[in-house]
Amino acid sequence: MAATPEAPALTKARYRKIEVRMWGDEKFRALSPIQPSAQALWIFLLTGPHTGPIPGLFRSGRAAMAEELSWDLEAFEEAFREAFQQGMVKADWKAKVVWIPNAIKCNRPESPNVIRSWASEWVLIPECDLKREAYESLRANIHGLGEAYGKAFDEAFGKPSGKASAKPSGKTCGNQEQEQEQEQEQEKSMAANAAVDNGAGAPSVDLLGAAIGKIEPEAGGAGVTQLLCPADRLIRAYHELMPDNPRVKVLNDARRRSITARWREAARLSCKPFGYSTVADGVAAWRAFFEVCAQSEFLTGKSKPQPGKPPFVADIDFLMSPTGFSKCLENKYHRDAA
């Protein structure tokens, strides 16, 4: 019988084992509690009782983890935001799926049989875009270990579900209705402020100064609508280039859908800086978009508000809304617009 192949060793790497049950140990829990911080959360994400056999992928909700740590939810979300902004962890809170992309690199399976044992856990992870992203990453890493490992992975995991996310029911709760009312009020306020900021007449140049013509889809542009949207990278670019604007603390399904819609719309536009066909060009185009938006006093809350109202500050939801995006692209919120 042929010897079972071993996974390639990581050179100069040093590891220590931690028992998951440590978190429930009576003596450990009697110690002074862990104070909320991103570093503390990171250790908990890697070793907590929610973790399973698949490196970096598990099912858990933010409230459940916050309760396990005895943190309030706001403190948990702030710590998670820090780790998310570093690209260390991702989450789909609606599906309650958490993914640590680099966990597999430090927890490589010892044999193909270990990979096969992951199958029972895999089916328990809710289907969502994040699970599909994790599948592609895990598959690439496991296949890189050798043929036997790749075969074991394909046998255990098969292919991820390609089903699209369920459509929203159309029902709204009280908070959603309030947000809709606020958005309508903001649009009215923006229309008035934009007239003050830009003067009479519509702008004749686009976001980067080119003459505005018809904005139409490129011929044969249907393919770009399937271009993978790197929502996390766009959020990081927004945080980096618009530091005075509200932070994105939760990247939920609704926001992902909105960002993806604008990403695909922008890929088909014929005006600068958009009209891209690759992910790299798309990210560069959106960085240019955020850079110019950051120069707008109105979008960054620096313009004089209407009497009795606070300054408007654009958040990611406004920038990724159909109305907000088109008006930003047409340069309606810059004082120097022509």
C-alpha positions in Angstrom: 0.0 0.0 0.0 1.4 3.4 -1.0 2.1 5.7 1.8 -0.3 8.6 2.3 1.3 11.8 0.9 2.0 14.5 3.4 1.2 18.1 3.0 4.3 20.3 2.3 5.8 21.7 5.5 5.9 25.5 6.1 9.5 26.4 6.6 10.5 28.4 9.7 6.9 28.5 10.9 6.2 28.0 14.6 2.8 27.1 16.0 1.2 26.4 19.4 -2.0 24.4 20.0 -4.9 25.9 21.9 -7.8 23.7 23.2 -11.1 25.2 22.0 -12.7 24.1 25.3 -10.4 26.6 27.0 -13.1 29.2 26.5 -15.5 27.2 28.7 -12.9 26.2 31.3 -14.0 27.3 34.8 -10.6 28.6 35.8 -10.1 30.5 32.5 -13.5 32.2 32.8 -12.7 33.2 36.4 -9.8 35.3 35.2 -10.3 39.0 34.5 -12.3 39.2 31.2 -10.9 40.1 27.8 -11.5 43.8 27.1 -13.0 44.7 23.7 -10.3 45.1 21.0 -9.5 43.9 17.5 -6.6 41.8 18.7 -8.7 40.0 21.3 -11.4 39.4 18.8 -8.9 38.0 16.3 -7.7 35.4 18.8 -11.3 34.5 19.6 -12.2 34.2 15.9 -9.3 31.7 15.4 -9.8 29.6 18.5 -13.3 30.1 19.8 -16.0 27.4 20.4 -17.7 28.4 17.1 -14.8 27.2 15.0 -15.1 23.9 13.2 -12.9 21.5 11.2 -12.7 23.6 8.0 -10.0 26.2 8.6 -11.3 29.7 8.7 -14.9 29.0 7.8 -17.7 28.7 10.4 -21.3 29.6 11.1 -22.0 32.1 13.9 -23.8 35.4 14.4 -22.3 38.6 15.7 -24.7 38.7 18.7 -23.8 35.2 19.7 -20.0 35.9 19.6 -20.5 39.2 21.4 -22.4 37.4 24.1 -19.7 34.7 24.4 -17.1 37.4 24.9 -19.4 39.4 27.3 -19.0 42.5 25.0 -21.8 44.7 24.0 -22.7 44.5 20.3 -21.3 47.9 19.4 -17.9 47.1 20.8 -17.9 43.8 18.9 -18.8 45.5 15.7 -16.1 48.1 16.1 -13.4 45.4 16.8 -14.7 43.4 13.8 -14.6 46.5 11.6 -10.9 46.9 12.3 -10.1 43.3 11.4 -12.3 43.5 8.3 -10.6 46.7 7.1 -7.3 44.8 7.3 -8.7 42.1 5.0 -8.3 39.6 7.8 -11.9 38.4 8.1 -15.2 38.7 6.2 -18.8 38.0 7.2 -22.3 37.6 5.9 -24.3 38.4 9.0 -27.6 37.6 7.3 -26.5 34.0 6.6 -24.4 34.0 9.8 -21.2 32.9 7.9 -17.7 34.1 8.8 -14.7 33.5 6.7 -11.0 34.0 7.6 -9.2 33.8 4.2 -5.7 33.1 5.3 -6.6 30.5 8.0 -6.0 27.6 5.6 -2.4 28.7 5.1 -1.6 28.2 8.8 -3.8 25.1 9.2 -3.0 22.9 6.2 -4.6 19.4 6.4 -2.2 16.6 7.4 -3.6 14.2 4.9 -6.3 13.8 2.2 -8.5 12.0 4.7 -8.7 15.1 6.8 -10.1 16.9 3.9 -12.7 14.2 3.4 -13.8 14.6 7.0 -14.7 18.2 6.3 -17.6 17.2 4.1 -20.1 16.8 6.9 -19.3 20.3 8.2 -19.4 21.9 4.8 -23.1 21.0 4.2 -24.0 22.8 7.5 -22.6 26.1 6.3 -25.5 28.2 4.8 -25.4 28.9 1.1 -24.4 32.4 0.3 -21.9 34.4 -1.8 -19.3 34.3 1.0 -19.5 30.5 1.1 -18.9 30.4 -2.6 -15.9 32.7 -2.2 -14.5 30.5 0.5 -15.0 27.4 -1.7 -12.9 29.0 -4.5 -10.1 30.0 -2.1 -10.1 26.6 -0.3 -10.1 24.7 -3.6 -7.1 26.7 -5.0 -5.1 26.2 -1.8 -5.9 22.5 -1.4 -5.2 21.7 -5.1 -1.9 23.4 -4.6 -0.9 20.7 -2.1 -0.9 17.9 -4.7 -3.1 15.7 -6.8 -4.2 13.4 -3.9 -5.3 16.5 -1.9 -7.1 18.0 -4.8 -9.0 14.8 -5.5 -10.0 14.4 -1.9 -11.3 18.0 -1.9 -13.4 17.5 -5.1 -14.8 14.3 -3.7 -15.8 15.9 -0.4 -17.0 19.3 -1.5 -18.3 18.8 -5.0 -19.4 22.1 -6.4 -21.0 25.0 -4.5 -24.6 26.0 -5.1 -24.9 28.5 -7.9 -28.3 29.6 -6.7 -28.8 33.4 -6.5 -29.7 35.1 -3.2 -33.4 35.2 -2.5 -35.2 38.3 -3.6 -36.3 40.7 -0.8 -39.9 40.1 0.3 -40.8 43.8 -0.1 -41.8 44.1 3.5 -40.2 46.8 5.6 -39.8 47.2 9.3 -40.1 50.5 11.1 -36.4 51.4 10.8 -36.4 50.7 7.1 -39.4 53.0 6.6 -37.7 55.7 8.6 -34.5 55.3 6.5 -36.6 55.6 3.3 -38.2 58.8 4.6 -34.8 60.2 5.5 -33.4 59.3 2.1 -36.3 61.2 0.4 -35.7 64.2 2.6 -31.9 64.0 1.8 -32.6 64.0 -1.9 -34.8 67.1 -1.6 -32.1 68.8 0.5 -29.4 67.8 -2.0 -31.3 69.2 -5.0 -31.5 72.6 -3.2 -27.9 72.5 -2.1 -26.6 71.4 -5.5 -28.2 74.4 -7.1 -26.4 76.6 -4.7 -23.1 74.8 -5.0 -23.0 74.6 -8.8 -25.0 77.7 -9.9 -27.5 77.7 -12.7 -27.3 75.3 -15.6 -26.3 71.6 -15.8 -22.6 70.7 -15.8 -21.1 70.0 -19.2 -18.2 67.8 -18.0 -18.1 64.5 -16.3 -16.4 63.5 -13.0 -12.9 63.8 -14.5 -13.5 66.7 -16.8 -14.5 65.1 -20.1 -17.4 66.6 -22.0 -20.6 64.9 -21.1 -22.3 63.1 -24.0 -24.7 60.2 -24.0 -24.0 57.6 -21.4 -24.9 54.4 -23.1 -23.9 50.7 -22.7 -21.0 49.7 -24.9 -21.9 47.4 -27.8 -21.7 43.8 -26.9 -21.2 44.8 -23.2 -23.4 42.1 -21.7 -20.4 40.1 -20.7 -19.1 42.7 -18.3 -22.2 42.4 -16.2 -20.8 39.1 -15.1 -17.5 40.6 -14.0 -16.9 39.6 -10.4 -17.5 42.5 -8.1 -14.8 42.9 -5.4 -17.1 44.6 -2.9 -14.6 44.3 -0.1 -11.9 46.1 -2.1 -14.3 48.9 -3.0 -15.2 49.4 0.6 -11.5 49.6 1.5 -10.9 52.1 -1.2 -13.9 54.2 0.0 -12.5 54.1 3.6 -9.0 55.1 2.4 -9.9 57.8 0.0 -12.9 59.3 1.8 -11.8 59.2 5.5 -14.2 62.0 6.5 -17.2 60.0 5.5 -19.2 57.4 7.5 -17.4 54.1 8.0 -19.0 50.9 6.7 -19.4 48.7 9.8 -21.5 45.9 8.3 -21.3 44.7 4.7 -24.6 42.9 4.5 -26.4 41.4 1.6 -28.4 44.5 0.7 -25.2 46.6 0.5 -23.4 43.9 -1.6 -26.3 43.9 -4.0 -26.2 47.7 -4.3 -22.4 47.8 -4.8 -22.6 45.0 -7.3 -25.3 46.8 -9.3 -23.3 50.0 -9.5 -20.1 48.0 -10.3 -21.8 46.3 -13.3 -23.5 49.5 -14.4 -20.2 51.4 -14.3 -18.4 48.7 -16.3 -20.8 49.4 -19.2 -20.6 53.2 -19.2 -18.8 55.1 -22.0 -17.7 58.0 -19.8 -14.6 58.4 -17.7 -13.4 56.9 -15.4 -15.6 53.8 -16.1 -16.1 51.4 -19.0 -13.7 48.7 -17.7 -13.5 45.0 -18.6 -11.2 43.7 -15.9 -11.3 43.7 -12.1 -8.0 45.6 -11.8 -9.2 48.3 -14.1 -12.5 48.4 -12.3 -10.9 48.9 -8.9 -8.7 51.7 -10.4 -11.7 53.4 -11.8 -13.6 53.3 -8.5 -10.6 54.7 -6.7 -10.6 57.6 -9.1 -14.3 58.1 -8.5 -13.8 58.2 -4.7 -10.8 60.5 -5.0 -12.9 63.1 -6.8 -15.9 62.6 -4.5 -13.6 63.4 -1.6 -12.9 66.8 -3.1 -16.6 67.8 -2.9 -17.4 69.9 0.2 -21.0 68.9 -0.1 -20.4 65.1 -0.2 -18.0 65.3 2.8 -20.2 67.5 5.0 -18.1 70.7 4.7 -20.6 72.8 2.8 -23.0 75.2 4.6 -26.3 73.4 5.3 -29.8 74.7 4.9 -31.1 76.6 7.9 -32.1 74.3 10.7 -30.6 71.2 9.2 -27.3 69.4 9.7 -24.7 69.2 6.9 -25.3 66.3 4.5 -22.5 63.7 4.5 -22.6 61.0 1.8 -22.2 57.4 3.0 -21.6 54.3 0.9 -25.3 53.7 0.5 -25.8 57.1 -1.1 -22.7 56.8 -3.4 -23.9 53.3 -4.5 -27.6 54.4 -5.0 -28.7 54.9 -8.6 -29.5 58.6 -8.0 -26.5 59.4 -5.9 -24.1 57.6 -8.2 -25.4 59.3 -11.4 -25.3 62.8 -9.8 -21.8 62.3 -8.5 -20.7 61.1 -11.9 -22.2 64.1 -13.5 -20.2 66.4 -11.1 -23.3 68.0 -9.5 -21.7 68.3 -6.1 -18.5 70.2 -6.9 -18.4 74.0 -6.7 -16.0 74.1 -9.7 -18.3 72.3 -12.0 -18.7 74.1 -15.3 
